Amino acid sequence: MVATGTSPSILSQDDWMHRFKKDCNFCHQLGNQLTRTLGHMDFEKLGFKSHEDAWLYRTSLGVRGTSMAAAFLQFGGEGMAKTMANWTRTVDSGAVPPAPPRTCGHRTQCGGHALGHRRSAGFHAR
């Protein structure tokens, strides 16, 4: 078992990451603001008592809600809700990694030349 609350069928951290990428990252960009936070969800109106409640709810919504709920269950349901809730709590407390350094080369925003301001071979504005 990888962590407390994780399904016994998950044999290693690599297995967990593979499943997570296959089942969650296939559709979602998990680093974007909407996914890494819960501020857009009205806890009072929706009756959430915790971040875990919000994650269980959010993964049951929409056209693919049953698929997301099933993916959560394969991770251990409550354990996965706790893992994701801990992540959103950490982000809410301000723990967001710094932006990576950007290179200054062709087609970047360095030296006052933003992408699209210079024409390159094969690019023609219409």
JOTABEL-V514065 format. One record per residue. RES is the residue in one letter. OMEGA is omega in whole degrees, 0 to 359 (none if undefined). D_CENTER is the distance of its C-alpha to the mean C-alpha in Angstrom with 2 decimals. Layout:
<<RES:OMEGA:D_CENTER> <RES:OMEGA:D_CENTER>>
This chain:
<<M:184:22.66> <V:182:19.72> <A:179:19.27> <T:179:20.88> <G:179:19.84> <T:180:18.50> <S:178:20.43> <P:179:23.50> <S:177:22.86> <I:192:20.13> <L:184:22.47> <S:176:20.65> <Q:178:17.55> <D:178:17.73> <D:179:17.96> <W:181:14.91> <M:179:12.83> <H:180:14.57> <R:180:13.89> <F:179:10.18> <K:182:10.07> <K:187:12.80> <D:184:11.69> <C:182:7.96> <N:178:7.30> <F:181:10.70> <C:189:9.82> <H:170:6.26> <Q:190:5.10> <L:178:1.44> <G:182:4.38> <N:187:6.25> <Q:182:8.30> <L:181:8.28> <T:185:4.91> <R:179:5.47> <T:178:9.02> <L:183:11.46> <G:181:14.34> <H:180:14.65> <M:182:15.56> <D:184:19.22> <F:183:19.57> <E:182:23.35> <K:182:23.78> <L:174:21.47> <G:179:23.00> <F:175:20.12> <K:184:21.59> <S:174:18.46> <H:178:14.70> <E:177:15.11> <D:181:17.01> <A:179:14.44> <W:178:11.74> <L:178:14.59> <Y:185:15.59> <R:180:12.43> <T:176:12.08> <S:185:15.74> <L:170:15.87> <G:183:16.82> <V:182:18.42> <R:182:16.06> <G:180:15.91> <T:177:18.24> <S:179:16.31> <M:179:13.07> <A:178:15.48> <A:177:17.24> <A:178:14.29> <F:180:13.72> <L:180:17.48> <Q:177:17.67> <F:181:15.58> <G:174:18.00> <G:182:16.90> <E:179:17.72> <G:178:16.68> <M:177:13.13> <A:179:13.10> <K:179:14.50> <T:182:12.04> <M:178:9.00> <A:177:11.61> <N:178:12.72> <W:182:9.48> <T:175:9.59> <R:180:13.33> <T:178:13.22> <V:178:11.38> <D:181:13.89> <S:175:16.64> <G:182:16.04> <A:177:14.65> <V:182:12.76> <P:178:14.00> <P:178:16.60> <A:180:16.28> <P:178:17.77> <P:180:21.39> <R:179:22.27> <T:177:25.25> <C:180:28.28> <G:179:29.45> <H:177:30.15> <R:174:27.67> <T:180:25.94> <Q:178:26.37> <C:176:29.02> <G:177:32.60> <G:179:32.30> <H:180:31.56> <A:178:28.34> <L:179:27.13> <G:179:29.29> <H:176:32.22> <R:176:33.95> <R:175:34.79> <S:180:34.20> <A:177:35.95> <G:180:34.95> <F:178:33.27> <H:178:35.35> <A:179:34.42> <R:none:35.76>>
